[in-house]
């Protein structure tokens, strides 16, 4: 989260300026996404994380009743 926050802070001025133009804003968000994906990878895990379990409940290793 710290690295993602740093990346977002570095883009804050550009976000404030580009919010008036949808095309510029989309380009900026694509750039920010690429930087976050590259600099903030998610560690691999043996078990699914909460995010994955919320999206795919069948990954649970127990039955909800």
PDBQT receptor file of N, H, CA, C and O in Angstrom, charges set to zero:
ATOM      1  N   UNK A   1       0.815  -1.189   0.000  1.00  0.00    +0.000 N 
ATOM      2  CA  UNK A   1       0.000   0.000   0.000  1.00  0.00    +0.000 C 
ATOM      3  C   UNK A   1       0.860   1.256   0.000  1.00  0.00    +0.000 C 
ATOM      4  O   UNK A   1       0.491   2.275  -0.583  1.00  0.00    +0.000 OA
ATOM      5  N   UNK A   2       1.990   1.172   0.648  1.00  0.00    +0.000 N 
ATOM      6  H   UNK A   2       2.290   0.344   1.121  1.00  0.00    +0.000 HD
ATOM      7  CA  UNK A   2       2.863   2.336   0.724  1.00  0.00    +0.000 C 
ATOM      8  C   UNK A   2       3.362   2.743  -0.657  1.00  0.00    +0.000 C 
ATOM      9  O   UNK A   2       3.359   3.926  -0.998  1.00  0.00    +0.000 OA
ATOM     10  N   UNK A   3       3.791   1.767  -1.450  1.00  0.00    +0.000 N 
ATOM     11  H   UNK A   3       3.794   0.806  -1.173  1.00  0.00    +0.000 HD
ATOM     12  CA  UNK A   3       4.277   2.068  -2.800  1.00  0.00    +0.000 C 
ATOM     13  C   UNK A   3       3.154   2.601  -3.683  1.00  0.00    +0.000 C 
ATOM     14  O   UNK A   3       3.366   3.518  -4.477  1.00  0.00    +0.000 OA
ATOM     15  N   UNK A   4       1.968   2.029  -3.546  1.00  0.00    +0.000 N 
ATOM     16  H   UNK A   4       1.796   1.284  -2.901  1.00  0.00    +0.000 HD
ATOM     17  CA  UNK A   4       0.825   2.516  -4.335  1.00  0.00    +0.000 C 
ATOM     18  C   UNK A   4       0.486   3.950  -3.947  1.00  0.00    +0.000 C 
ATOM     19  O   UNK A   4       0.205   4.778  -4.813  1.00  0.00    +0.000 OA
ATOM     20  N   UNK A   5       0.512   4.245  -2.658  1.00  0.00    +0.000 N 
ATOM     21  H   UNK A   5       0.741   3.572  -1.955  1.00  0.00    +0.000 HD
ATOM     22  CA  UNK A   5       0.249   5.601  -2.191  1.00  0.00    +0.000 C 
ATOM     23  C   UNK A   5       1.263   6.594  -2.714  1.00  0.00    +0.000 C 
ATOM     24  O   UNK A   5       0.913   7.716  -3.078  1.00  0.00    +0.000 OA
ATOM     25  N   UNK A   6       2.516   6.183  -2.751  1.00  0.00    +0.000 N 
ATOM     26  H   UNK A   6       2.800   5.271  -2.455  1.00  0.00    +0.000 HD
ATOM     27  CA  UNK A   6       3.569   7.049  -3.284  1.00  0.00    +0.000 C 
ATOM     28  C   UNK A   6       3.334   7.325  -4.760  1.00  0.00    +0.000 C 
ATOM     29  O   UNK A   6       3.474   8.461  -5.213  1.00  0.00    +0.000 OA
ATOM     30  N   UNK A   7       2.978   6.290  -5.512  1.00  0.00    +0.000 N 
ATOM     31  H   UNK A   7       2.864   5.367  -5.145  1.00  0.00    +0.000 HD
ATOM     32  CA  UNK A   7       2.715   6.469  -6.943  1.00  0.00    +0.000 C 
ATOM     33  C   UNK A   7       1.535   7.410  -7.169  1.00  0.00    +0.000 C 
ATOM     34  O   UNK A   7       1.579   8.267  -8.052  1.00  0.00    +0.000 OA
ATOM     35  N   UNK A   8       0.497   7.253  -6.382  1.00  0.00    +0.000 N 
ATOM     36  H   UNK A   8       0.461   6.558  -5.665  1.00  0.00    +0.000 HD
ATOM     37  CA  UNK A   8      -0.686   8.109  -6.520  1.00  0.00    +0.000 C 
ATOM     38  C   UNK A   8      -0.345   9.551  -6.162  1.00  0.00    +0.000 C 
ATOM     39  O   UNK A   8      -0.781  10.477  -6.846  1.00  0.00    +0.000 OA
ATOM     40  N   UNK A   9       0.429   9.750  -5.097  1.00  0.00    +0.000 N 
ATOM     41  H   UNK A   9       0.783   8.998  -4.541  1.00  0.00    +0.000 HD
ATOM     42  CA  UNK A   9       0.825  11.108  -4.713  1.00  0.00    +0.000 C 
ATOM     43  C   UNK A   9       1.618  11.789  -5.818  1.00  0.00    +0.000 C 
ATOM     44  O   UNK A   9       1.469  12.989  -6.050  1.00  0.00    +0.000 OA
ATOM     45  N   UNK A  10       2.468  11.012  -6.503  1.00  0.00    +0.000 N 
ATOM     46  H   UNK A  10       2.589  10.037  -6.314  1.00  0.00    +0.000 HD
ATOM     47  CA  UNK A  10       3.251  11.581  -7.599  1.00  0.00    +0.000 C 
ATOM     48  C   UNK A  10       2.354  11.999  -8.766  1.00  0.00    +0.000 C 
ATOM     49  O   UNK A  10       2.722  12.886  -9.536  1.00  0.00    +0.000 OA
ATOM     50  N   UNK A  11       1.191  11.374  -8.904  1.00  0.00    +0.000 N 
ATOM     51  H   UNK A  11       0.893  10.653  -8.278  1.00  0.00    +0.000 HD
ATOM     52  CA  UNK A  11       0.256  11.687  -9.977  1.00  0.00    +0.000 C 
ATOM     53  C   UNK A  11      -0.812  12.691  -9.552  1.00  0.00    +0.000 C 
ATOM     54  O   UNK A  11      -1.630  13.089 -10.382  1.00  0.00    +0.000 OA
ATOM     55  N   UNK A  12      -0.832  13.108  -8.308  1.00  0.00    +0.000 N 
ATOM     56  H   UNK A  12      -0.168  12.785  -7.634  1.00  0.00    +0.000 HD
ATOM     57  CA  UNK A  12      -1.926  13.937  -7.787  1.00  0.00    +0.000 C 
ATOM     58  C   UNK A  12      -2.124  15.227  -8.583  1.00  0.00    +0.000 C 
ATOM     59  O   UNK A  12      -3.257  15.592  -8.894  1.00  0.00    +0.000 OA
ATOM     60  N   UNK A  13      -1.052  15.904  -8.908  1.00  0.00    +0.000 N 
ATOM     61  H   UNK A  13      -0.132  15.607  -8.655  1.00  0.00    +0.000 HD
ATOM     62  CA  UNK A  13      -1.176  17.152  -9.659  1.00  0.00    +0.000 C 
ATOM     63  C   UNK A  13      -1.745  16.893 -11.054  1.00  0.00    +0.000 C 
ATOM     64  O   UNK A  13      -2.619  17.625 -11.519  1.00  0.00    +0.000 OA
ATOM     65  N   UNK A  14      -1.249  15.855 -11.712  1.00  0.00    +0.000 N 
ATOM     66  H   UNK A  14      -0.539  15.261 -11.334  1.00  0.00    +0.000 HD
ATOM     67  CA  UNK A  14      -1.753  15.522 -13.056  1.00  0.00    +0.000 C 
ATOM     68  C   UNK A  14      -3.219  15.109 -12.995  1.00  0.00    +0.000 C 
ATOM     69  O   UNK A  14      -3.982  15.410 -13.913  1.00  0.00    +0.000 OA
ATOM     70  N   UNK A  15      -3.625  14.423 -11.925  1.00  0.00    +0.000 N 
ATOM     71  H   UNK A  15      -3.005  14.178 -11.180  1.00  0.00    +0.000 HD
ATOM     72  CA  UNK A  15      -5.030  14.025 -11.772  1.00  0.00    +0.000 C 
ATOM     73  C   UNK A  15      -5.898  15.263 -11.632  1.00  0.00    +0.000 C 
ATOM     74  O   UNK A  15      -6.956  15.356 -12.255  1.00  0.00    +0.000 OA
ATOM     75  N   UNK A  16      -5.461  16.206 -10.826  1.00  0.00    +0.000 N 
ATOM     76  H   UNK A  16      -4.601  16.131 -10.320  1.00  0.00    +0.000 HD
ATOM     77  CA  UNK A  16      -6.236  17.431 -10.612  1.00  0.00    +0.000 C 
ATOM     78  C   UNK A  16      -6.398  18.225 -11.902  1.00  0.00    +0.000 C 
ATOM     79  O   UNK A  16      -7.454  18.812 -12.140  1.00  0.00    +0.000 OA
ATOM     80  N   UNK A  17      -5.373  18.247 -12.725  1.00  0.00    +0.000 N 
ATOM     81  H   UNK A  17      -4.516  17.770 -12.532  1.00  0.00    +0.000 HD
ATOM     82  CA  UNK A  17      -5.425  19.007 -13.974  1.00  0.00    +0.000 C 
ATOM     83  C   UNK A  17      -6.241  18.272 -15.035  1.00  0.00    +0.000 C 
ATOM     84  O   UNK A  17      -6.966  18.908 -15.799  1.00  0.00    +0.000 OA
ATOM     85  N   UNK A  18      -6.135  16.956 -15.094  1.00  0.00    +0.000 N 
ATOM     86  H   UNK A  18      -5.545  16.440 -14.473  1.00  0.00    +0.000 HD
ATOM     87  CA  UNK A  18      -6.747  16.201 -16.192  1.00  0.00    +0.000 C 
ATOM     88  C   UNK A  18      -8.208  15.830 -15.957  1.00  0.00    +0.000 C 
ATOM     89  O   UNK A  18      -8.841  15.286 -16.861  1.00  0.00    +0.000 OA
ATOM     90  N   UNK A  19      -8.759  16.099 -14.799  1.00  0.00    +0.000 N 
ATOM     91  H   UNK A  19      -8.244  16.542 -14.064  1.00  0.00    +0.000 HD
ATOM     92  CA  UNK A  19     -10.125  15.654 -14.524  1.00  0.00    +0.000 C 
ATOM     93  C   UNK A  19     -11.162  16.365 -15.396  1.00  0.00    +0.000 C 
ATOM     94  O   UNK A  19     -12.304  15.913 -15.481  1.00  0.00    +0.000 OA
ATOM     95  N   UNK A  20     -10.784  17.466 -16.042  1.00  0.00    +0.000 N 
ATOM     96  H   UNK A  20      -9.856  17.833 -15.973  1.00  0.00    +0.000 HD
ATOM     97  CA  UNK A  20     -11.716  18.202 -16.882  1.00  0.00    +0.000 C 
ATOM     98  C   UNK A  20     -11.817  17.622 -18.290  1.00  0.00    +0.000 C 
ATOM     99  O   UNK A  20     -12.783  17.901 -19.001  1.00  0.00    +0.000 OA
ATOM    100  N   UNK A  21     -10.855  16.837 -18.695  1.00  0.00    +0.000 N 
ATOM    101  H   UNK A  21     -10.070  16.611 -18.117  1.00  0.00    +0.000 HD
ATOM    102  CA  UNK A  21     -10.841  16.244 -20.029  1.00  0.00    +0.000 C 
ATOM    103  C   UNK A  21     -10.838  14.727 -19.882  1.00  0.00    +0.000 C 
ATOM    104  O   UNK A  21      -9.887  14.149 -19.355  1.00  0.00    +0.000 OA
ATOM    105  N   UNK A  22     -11.903  14.088 -20.349  1.00  0.00    +0.000 N 
ATOM    106  H   UNK A  22     -12.675  14.557 -20.777  1.00  0.00    +0.000 HD
ATOM    107  CA  UNK A  22     -12.060  12.638 -20.155  1.00  0.00    +0.000 C 
ATOM    108  C   UNK A  22     -10.939  11.848 -20.823  1.00  0.00    +0.000 C 
ATOM    109  O   UNK A  22     -10.455  10.871 -20.253  1.00  0.00    +0.000 OA
ATOM    110  N   UNK A  23     -10.523  12.249 -22.008  1.00  0.00    +0.000 N 
ATOM    111  H   UNK A  23     -10.917  13.043 -22.471  1.00  0.00    +0.000 HD
ATOM    112  CA  UNK A  23      -9.465  11.518 -22.714  1.00  0.00    +0.000 C 
ATOM    113  C   UNK A  23      -8.150  11.604 -21.953  1.00  0.00    +0.000 C 
ATOM    114  O   UNK A  23      -7.475  10.592 -21.763  1.00  0.00    +0.000 OA
ATOM    115  N   UNK A  24      -7.784  12.799 -21.519  1.00  0.00    +0.000 N 
ATOM    116  H   UNK A  24      -8.332  13.621 -21.674  1.00  0.00    +0.000 HD
ATOM    117  CA  UNK A  24      -6.550  12.963 -20.746  1.00  0.00    +0.000 C 
ATOM    118  C   UNK A  24      -6.611  12.165 -19.449  1.00  0.00    +0.000 C 
ATOM    119  O   UNK A  24      -5.619  11.567 -19.033  1.00  0.00    +0.000 OA
ATOM    120  N   UNK A  25      -7.779  12.158 -18.814  1.00  0.00    +0.000 N 
ATOM    121  H   UNK A  25      -8.585  12.644 -19.152  1.00  0.00    +0.000 HD
ATOM    122  CA  UNK A  25      -7.945  11.446 -17.555  1.00  0.00    +0.000 C 
ATOM    123  C   UNK A  25      -7.779   9.938 -17.765  1.00  0.00    +0.000 C 
ATOM    124  O   UNK A  25      -7.127   9.275 -16.958  1.00  0.00    +0.000 OA
ATOM    125  N   UNK A  26      -8.359   9.391 -18.832  1.00  0.00    +0.000 N 
ATOM    126  H   UNK A  26      -8.889   9.929 -19.487  1.00  0.00    +0.000 HD
ATOM    127  CA  UNK A  26      -8.220   7.955 -19.113  1.00  0.00    +0.000 C 
ATOM    128  C   UNK A  26      -6.770   7.582 -19.408  1.00  0.00    +0.000 C 
ATOM    129  O   UNK A  26      -6.287   6.543 -18.957  1.00  0.00    +0.000 OA
ATOM    130  N   UNK A  27      -6.082   8.428 -20.163  1.00  0.00    +0.000 N 
ATOM    131  H   UNK A  27      -6.475   9.272 -20.530  1.00  0.00    +0.000 HD
ATOM    132  CA  UNK A  27      -4.661   8.170 -20.438  1.00  0.00    +0.000 C 
ATOM    133  C   UNK A  27      -3.870   8.186 -19.134  1.00  0.00    +0.000 C 
ATOM    134  O   UNK A  27      -3.016   7.329 -18.910  1.00  0.00    +0.000 OA
ATOM    135  N   UNK A  28      -4.152   9.153 -18.283  1.00  0.00    +0.000 N 
ATOM    136  H   UNK A  28      -4.846   9.850 -18.465  1.00  0.00    +0.000 HD
ATOM    137  CA  UNK A  28      -3.474   9.255 -16.992  1.00  0.00    +0.000 C 
ATOM    138  C   UNK A  28      -3.749   8.024 -16.126  1.00  0.00    +0.000 C 
ATOM    139  O   UNK A  28      -2.827   7.487 -15.512  1.00  0.00    +0.000 OA
ATOM    140  N   UNK A  29      -4.988   7.575 -16.070  1.00  0.00    +0.000 N 
ATOM    141  H   UNK A  29      -5.737   8.011 -16.569  1.00  0.00    +0.000 HD
ATOM    142  CA  UNK A  29      -5.331   6.406 -15.262  1.00  0.00    +0.000 C 
ATOM    143  C   UNK A  29      -4.653   5.150 -15.809  1.00  0.00    +0.000 C 
ATOM    144  O   UNK A  29      -4.233   4.292 -15.032  1.00  0.00    +0.000 OA
ATOM    145  N   UNK A  30      -4.540   5.030 -17.130  1.00  0.00    +0.000 N 
ATOM    146  H   UNK A  30      -4.881   5.727 -17.761  1.00  0.00    +0.000 HD
ATOM    147  CA  UNK A  30      -3.819   3.892 -17.714  1.00  0.00    +0.000 C 
ATOM    148  C   UNK A  30      -2.345   3.935 -17.334  1.00  0.00    +0.000 C 
ATOM    149  O   UNK A  30      -1.759   2.905 -17.001  1.00  0.00    +0.000 OA
ATOM    150  N   UNK A  31      -1.744   5.119 -17.381  1.00  0.00    +0.000 N 
ATOM    151  H   UNK A  31      -2.221   5.956 -17.651  1.00  0.00    +0.000 HD
ATOM    152  CA  UNK A  31      -0.338   5.267 -16.972  1.00  0.00    +0.000 C 
ATOM    153  C   UNK A  31      -0.153   4.900 -15.503  1.00  0.00    +0.000 C 
ATOM    154  O   UNK A  31       0.781   4.182 -15.147  1.00  0.00    +0.000 OA
ATOM    155  N   UNK A  32      -1.048   5.397 -14.654  1.00  0.00    +0.000 N 
ATOM    156  H   UNK A  32      -1.807   5.981 -14.943  1.00  0.00    +0.000 HD
ATOM    157  CA  UNK A  32      -0.964   5.108 -13.226  1.00  0.00    +0.000 C 
ATOM    158  C   UNK A  32      -1.137   3.611 -12.962  1.00  0.00    +0.000 C 
ATOM    159  O   UNK A  32      -0.429   3.037 -12.134  1.00  0.00    +0.000 OA
ATOM    160  N   UNK A  33      -2.069   2.990 -13.660  1.00  0.00    +0.000 N 
ATOM    161  H   UNK A  33      -2.644   3.457 -14.332  1.00  0.00    +0.000 HD
ATOM    162  CA  UNK A  33      -2.290   1.547 -13.500  1.00  0.00    +0.000 C 
ATOM    163  C   UNK A  33      -1.041   0.763 -13.861  1.00  0.00    +0.000 C 
ATOM    164  O   UNK A  33      -0.655  -0.157 -13.140  1.00  0.00    +0.000 OA
ATOM    165  N   UNK A  34      -0.406   1.118 -14.969  1.00  0.00    +0.000 N 
ATOM    166  H   UNK A  34      -0.719   1.865 -15.555  1.00  0.00    +0.000 HD
ATOM    167  CA  UNK A  34       0.812   0.423 -15.395  1.00  0.00    +0.000 C 
ATOM    168  C   UNK A  34       1.911   0.556 -14.345  1.00  0.00    +0.000 C 
ATOM    169  O   UNK A  34       2.614  -0.412 -14.057  1.00  0.00    +0.000 OA
ATOM    170  N   UNK A  35       2.062   1.746 -13.772  1.00  0.00    +0.000 N 
ATOM    171  H   UNK A  35       1.491   2.533 -14.006  1.00  0.00    +0.000 HD
ATOM    172  CA  UNK A  35       3.100   1.973 -12.758  1.00  0.00    +0.000 C 
ATOM    173  C   UNK A  35       2.801   1.170 -11.499  1.00  0.00    +0.000 C 
ATOM    174  O   UNK A  35       3.704   0.560 -10.926  1.00  0.00    +0.000 OA
ATOM    175  N   UNK A  36       1.544   1.163 -11.063  1.00  0.00    +0.000 N 
ATOM    176  H   UNK A  36       0.810   1.658 -11.528  1.00  0.00    +0.000 HD
ATOM    177  CA  UNK A  36       1.199   0.425  -9.849  1.00  0.00    +0.000 C 
ATOM    178  C   UNK A  36       1.388  -1.070 -10.054  1.00  0.00    +0.000 C 
ATOM    179  O   UNK A  36       1.907  -1.752  -9.170  1.00  0.00    +0.000 OA
ATOM    180  N   UNK A  37       0.975  -1.592 -11.209  1.00  0.00    +0.000 N 
ATOM    181  H   UNK A  37       0.554  -1.039 -11.927  1.00  0.00    +0.000 HD
ATOM    182  CA  UNK A  37       1.146  -3.026 -11.485  1.00  0.00    +0.000 C 
ATOM    183  C   UNK A  37       2.623  -3.400 -11.499  1.00  0.00    +0.000 C 
ATOM    184  O   UNK A  37       3.007  -4.463 -11.012  1.00  0.00    +0.000 OA
ATOM    185  N   UNK A  38       3.448  -2.519 -12.060  1.00  0.00    +0.000 N 
ATOM    186  H   UNK A  38       3.136  -1.655 -12.456  1.00  0.00    +0.000 HD
ATOM    187  CA  UNK A  38       4.871  -2.812 -12.170  1.00  0.00    +0.000 C 
ATOM    188  C   UNK A  38       5.596  -2.688 -10.831  1.00  0.00    +0.000 C 
ATOM    189  O   UNK A  38       6.447  -3.520 -10.516  1.00  0.00    +0.000 OA
ATOM    190  N   UNK A  39       5.274  -1.671 -10.043  1.00  0.00    +0.000 N 
ATOM    191  H   UNK A  39       4.582  -0.995 -10.299  1.00  0.00    +0.000 HD
ATOM    192  CA  UNK A  39       6.033  -1.406  -8.815  1.00  0.00    +0.000 C 
ATOM    193  C   UNK A  39       5.423  -2.019  -7.559  1.00  0.00    +0.000 C 
ATOM    194  O   UNK A  39       6.085  -2.094  -6.524  1.00  0.00    +0.000 OA
ATOM    195  N   UNK A  40       4.169  -2.458  -7.639  1.00  0.00    +0.000 N 
ATOM    196  H   UNK A  40       3.631  -2.397  -8.480  1.00  0.00    +0.000 HD
ATOM    197  CA  UNK A  40       3.489  -2.967  -6.449  1.00  0.00    +0.000 C 
ATOM    198  C   UNK A  40       2.911  -4.355  -6.703  1.00  0.00    +0.000 C 
ATOM    199  O   UNK A  40       1.696  -4.535  -6.615  1.00  0.00    +0.000 OA
ATOM    200  N   UNK A  41       3.747  -5.335  -7.013  1.00  0.00    +0.000 N 
ATOM    201  H   UNK A  41       4.733  -5.189  -7.085  1.00  0.00    +0.000 HD
ATOM    202  CA  UNK A  41       3.187  -6.662  -7.283  1.00  0.00    +0.000 C 
ATOM    203  C   UNK A  41       2.623  -7.294  -6.017  1.00  0.00    +0.000 C 
ATOM    204  O   UNK A  41       3.081  -7.015  -4.909  1.00  0.00    +0.000 OA
ATOM    205  N   UNK A  42       1.641  -8.132  -6.196  1.00  0.00    +0.000 N 
ATOM    206  H   UNK A  42       1.269  -8.359  -7.096  1.00  0.00    +0.000 HD
ATOM    207  CA  UNK A  42       1.052  -8.833  -5.060  1.00  0.00    +0.000 C 
ATOM    208  C   UNK A  42       1.837 -10.120  -4.834  1.00  0.00    +0.000 C 
ATOM    209  O   UNK A  42       2.120 -10.852  -5.783  1.00  0.00    +0.000 OA
ATOM    210  N   UNK A  43       2.184 -10.394  -3.594  1.00  0.00    +0.000 N 
ATOM    211  H   UNK A  43       1.954  -9.800  -2.823  1.00  0.00    +0.000 HD
ATOM    212  CA  UNK A  43       2.916 -11.613  -3.272  1.00  0.00    +0.000 C 
ATOM    213  C   UNK A  43       2.046 -12.829  -3.558  1.00  0.00    +0.000 C 
ATOM    214  O   UNK A  43       0.838 -12.813  -3.320  1.00  0.00    +0.000 OA
ATOM    215  N   UNK A  44       2.680 -13.889  -4.076  1.00  0.00    +0.000 N 
ATOM    216  H   UNK A  44       3.661 -13.901  -4.269  1.00  0.00    +0.000 HD
ATOM    217  CA  UNK A  44       1.942 -15.120  -4.304  1.00  0.00    +0.000 C 
ATOM    218  C   UNK A  44       1.653 -15.782  -2.962  1.00  0.00    +0.000 C 
ATOM    219  O   UNK A  44       2.446 -15.691  -2.025  1.00  0.00    +0.000 OA
ATOM    220  N   UNK A  45       0.504 -16.448  -2.887  1.00  0.00    +0.000 N 
ATOM    221  H   UNK A  45      -0.140 -16.521  -3.648  1.00  0.00    +0.000 HD
ATOM    222  CA  UNK A  45       0.083 -17.080  -1.632  1.00  0.00    +0.000 C 
ATOM    223  C   UNK A  45      -0.340 -18.520  -1.890  1.00  0.00    +0.000 C 
ATOM    224  O   UNK A  45      -0.749 -18.883  -2.993  1.00  0.00    +0.000 OA
ATOM    225  N   UNK A  46      -0.230 -19.320  -0.851  1.00  0.00    +0.000 N 
ATOM    226  H   UNK A  46       0.103 -19.025   0.045  1.00  0.00    +0.000 HD
ATOM    227  CA  UNK A  46      -0.709 -20.693  -0.962  1.00  0.00    +0.000 C 
ATOM    228  C   UNK A  46      -2.221 -20.730  -0.919  1.00  0.00    +0.000 C 
ATOM    229  O   UNK A  46      -2.848 -21.511  -1.635  1.00  0.00    +0.000 OA
ATOM    230  N   UNK A  47      -2.813 -19.891  -0.081  1.00  0.00    +0.000 N 
ATOM    231  H   UNK A  47      -2.304 -19.257   0.501  1.00  0.00    +0.000 HD
ATOM    232  CA  UNK A  47      -4.269 -19.829   0.025  1.00  0.00    +0.000 C 
ATOM    233  C   UNK A  47      -4.771 -18.559  -0.646  1.00  0.00    +0.000 C 
ATOM    234  O   UNK A  47      -4.051 -17.565  -0.746  1.00  0.00    +0.000 OA
ATOM    235  N   UNK A  48      -6.002 -18.608  -1.098  1.00  0.00    +0.000 N 
ATOM    236  H   UNK A  48      -6.586 -19.416  -1.017  1.00  0.00    +0.000 HD
ATOM    237  CA  UNK A  48      -6.608 -17.441  -1.725  1.00  0.00    +0.000 C 
ATOM    238  C   UNK A  48      -6.810 -16.343  -0.696  1.00  0.00    +0.000 C 
ATOM    239  O   UNK A  48      -7.119 -16.613   0.465  1.00  0.00    +0.000 OA
ATOM    240  N   UNK A  49      -6.633 -15.100  -1.132  1.00  0.00    +0.000 N 
ATOM    241  H   UNK A  49      -6.382 -14.881  -2.075  1.00  0.00    +0.000 HD
ATOM    242  CA  UNK A  49      -6.862 -13.968  -0.259  1.00  0.00    +0.000 C 
ATOM    243  C   UNK A  49      -8.337 -13.628  -0.180  1.00  0.00    +0.000 C 
ATOM    244  O   UNK A  49      -9.151 -14.181  -0.919  1.00  0.00    +0.000 OA
ATOM    245  N   UNK A  50      -8.673 -12.727   0.707  1.00  0.00    +0.000 N 
ATOM    246  H   UNK A  50      -8.011 -12.277   1.307  1.00  0.00    +0.000 HD
ATOM    247  CA  UNK A  50     -10.068 -12.324   0.902  1.00  0.00    +0.000 C 
ATOM    248  C   UNK A  50     -10.675 -11.818  -0.389  1.00  0.00    +0.000 C 
ATOM    249  O   UNK A  50     -11.823 -12.136  -0.700  1.00  0.00    +0.000 OA
ATOM    250  N   UNK A  51      -9.924 -11.037  -1.143  1.00  0.00    +0.000 N 
ATOM    251  H   UNK A  51      -8.992 -10.779  -0.890  1.00  0.00    +0.000 HD
ATOM    252  CA  UNK A  51     -10.431 -10.482  -2.395  1.00  0.00    +0.000 C 
ATOM    253  C   UNK A  51     -10.850 -11.596  -3.360  1.00  0.00    +0.000 C 
ATOM    254  O   UNK A  51     -11.923 -11.539  -3.960  1.00  0.00    +0.000 OA
ATOM    255  N   UNK A  52      -9.994 -12.600  -3.499  1.00  0.00    +0.000 N 
ATOM    256  H   UNK A  52      -9.122 -12.646  -3.012  1.00  0.00    +0.000 HD
ATOM    257  CA  UNK A  52     -10.328 -13.715  -4.396  1.00  0.00    +0.000 C 
ATOM    258  C   UNK A  52     -11.520 -14.508  -3.875  1.00  0.00    +0.000 C 
ATOM    259  O   UNK A  52     -12.366 -14.941  -4.657  1.00  0.00    +0.000 OA
ATOM    260  N   UNK A  53     -11.592 -14.701  -2.568  1.00  0.00    +0.000 N 
ATOM    261  H   UNK A  53     -10.905 -14.350  -1.932  1.00  0.00    +0.000 HD
ATOM    262  CA  UNK A  53     -12.707 -15.460  -1.988  1.00  0.00    +0.000 C 
ATOM    263  C   UNK A  53     -14.031 -14.723  -2.159  1.00  0.00    +0.000 C 
ATOM    264  O   UNK A  53     -15.067 -15.354  -2.369  1.00  0.00    +0.000 OA
ATOM    265  N   UNK A  54     -14.009 -13.409  -2.073  1.00  0.00    +0.000 N 
ATOM    266  H   UNK A  54     -13.168 -12.896  -1.903  1.00  0.00    +0.000 HD
ATOM    267  CA  UNK A  54     -15.232 -12.653  -2.274  1.00  0.00    +0.000 C 
ATOM    268  C   UNK A  54     -15.697 -12.741  -3.728  1.00  0.00    +0.000 C 
ATOM    269  O   UNK A  54     -16.897 -12.779  -4.000  1.00  0.00    +0.000 OA
ATOM    270  N   UNK A  55     -14.747 -12.774  -4.652  1.00  0.00    +0.000 N 
ATOM    271  H   UNK A  55     -13.772 -12.744  -4.431  1.00  0.00    +0.000 HD
ATOM    272  CA  UNK A  55     -15.095 -12.878  -6.071  1.00  0.00    +0.000 C 
ATOM    273  C   UNK A  55     -15.434 -14.296  -6.488  1.00  0.00    +0.000 C 
ATOM    274  O   UNK A  55     -16.244 -14.494  -7.394  1.00  0.00    +0.000 OA
ATOM    275  N   UNK A  56     -14.828 -15.290  -5.843  1.00  0.00    +0.000 N 
ATOM    276  H   UNK A  56     -14.170 -15.129  -5.107  1.00  0.00    +0.000 HD
ATOM    277  CA  UNK A  56     -15.043 -16.697  -6.197  1.00  0.00    +0.000 C 
ATOM    278  C   UNK A  56     -15.220 -17.530  -4.933  1.00  0.00    +0.000 C 
ATOM    279  O   UNK A  56     -14.262 -18.152  -4.474  1.00  0.00    +0.000 OA
ATOM    280  N   UNK A  57     -16.427 -17.558  -4.358  1.00  0.00    +0.000 N 
ATOM    281  H   UNK A  57     -17.206 -17.053  -4.731  1.00  0.00    +0.000 HD
ATOM    282  CA  UNK A  57     -16.645 -18.289  -3.100  1.00  0.00    +0.000 C 
ATOM    283  C   UNK A  57     -16.375 -19.792  -3.211  1.00  0.00    +0.000 C 
ATOM    284  O   UNK A  57     -16.151 -20.453  -2.197  1.00  0.00    +0.000 OA
ATOM    285  N   UNK A  58     -16.393 -20.334  -4.424  1.00  0.00    +0.000 N 
ATOM    286  H   UNK A  58     -16.575 -19.797  -5.248  1.00  0.00    +0.000 HD
ATOM    287  CA  UNK A  58     -16.119 -21.772  -4.559  1.00  0.00    +0.000 C 
ATOM    288  C   UNK A  58     -14.669 -22.123  -4.223  1.00  0.00    +0.000 C 
ATOM    289  O   UNK A  58     -14.342 -23.306  -4.120  1.00  0.00    +0.000 OA
ATOM    290  N   UNK A  59     -13.802 -21.144  -4.051  1.00  0.00    +0.000 N 
ATOM    291  H   UNK A  59     -14.068 -20.184  -4.134  1.00  0.00    +0.000 HD
ATOM    292  CA  UNK A  59     -12.422 -21.394  -3.652  1.00  0.00    +0.000 C 
ATOM    293  C   UNK A  59     -12.289 -21.693  -2.160  1.00  0.00    +0.000 C 
ATOM    294  O   UNK A  59     -11.234 -22.134  -1.705  1.00  0.00    +0.000 OA
ATOM    295  N   UNK A  60     -13.354 -21.455  -1.405  1.00  0.00    +0.000 N 
ATOM    296  H   UNK A  60     -14.212 -21.097  -1.776  1.00  0.00    +0.000 HD
ATOM    297  CA  UNK A  60     -13.328 -21.750   0.038  1.00  0.00    +0.000 C 
ATOM    298  C   UNK A  60     -13.064 -23.235   0.254  1.00  0.00    +0.000 C 
ATOM    299  O   UNK A  60     -13.572 -24.079  -0.483  1.00  0.00    +0.000 OA
ATOM    300  N   UNK A  61     -12.264 -23.545   1.273  1.00  0.00    +0.000 N 
ATOM    301  H   UNK A  61     -11.852 -22.859   1.873  1.00  0.00    +0.000 HD
ATOM    302  CA  UNK A  61     -11.969 -24.945   1.554  1.00  0.00    +0.000 C 
ATOM    303  C   UNK A  61     -12.952 -25.526   2.583  1.00  0.00    +0.000 C 
ATOM    304  O   UNK A  61     -12.673 -26.559   3.192  1.00  0.00    +0.000 OA
ATOM    305  N   UNK A  62     -14.087 -24.871   2.773  1.00  0.00    +0.000 N 
ATOM    306  H   UNK A  62     -14.314 -24.032   2.278  1.00  0.00    +0.000 HD
ATOM    307  CA  UNK A  62     -15.146 -25.383   3.636  1.00  0.00    +0.000 C 
ATOM    308  C   UNK A  62     -16.498 -24.953   3.049  1.00  0.00    +0.000 C 
ATOM    309  O   UNK A  62     -16.563 -24.097   2.168  1.00  0.00    +0.000 OA
ATOM    310  N   UNK A  63     -17.536 -25.547   3.542  1.00  0.00    +0.000 N 
ATOM    311  H   UNK A  63     -17.483 -26.243   4.258  1.00  0.00    +0.000 HD
ATOM    312  CA  UNK A  63     -18.872 -25.306   2.998  1.00  0.00    +0.000 C 
ATOM    313  C   UNK A  63     -19.623 -24.294   3.867  1.00  0.00    +0.000 C 
ATOM    314  O   UNK A  63     -19.681 -24.426   5.089  1.00  0.00    +0.000 OA
ATOM    315  N   UNK A  64     -20.185 -23.301   3.223  1.00  0.00    +0.000 N 
ATOM    316  H   UNK A  64     -20.138 -23.193   2.230  1.00  0.00    +0.000 HD
ATOM    317  CA  UNK A  64     -21.026 -22.340   3.924  1.00  0.00    +0.000 C 
ATOM    318  C   UNK A  64     -22.474 -22.858   3.878  1.00  0.00    +0.000 C 
ATOM    319  O   UNK A  64     -22.978 -23.220   2.815  1.00  0.00    +0.000 OA
ATOM    320  N   UNK A  65     -23.115 -22.888   5.015  1.00  0.00    +0.000 N 
ATOM    321  H   UNK A  65     -22.706 -22.594   5.879  1.00  0.00    +0.000 HD
ATOM    322  CA  UNK A  65     -24.504 -23.356   4.993  1.00  0.00    +0.000 C 
ATOM    323  C   UNK A  65     -25.412 -22.405   5.726  1.00  0.00    +0.000 C 
ATOM    324  O   UNK A  65     -26.617 -22.642   5.808  1.00  0.00    +0.000 OA
TER     325      UNK A  65
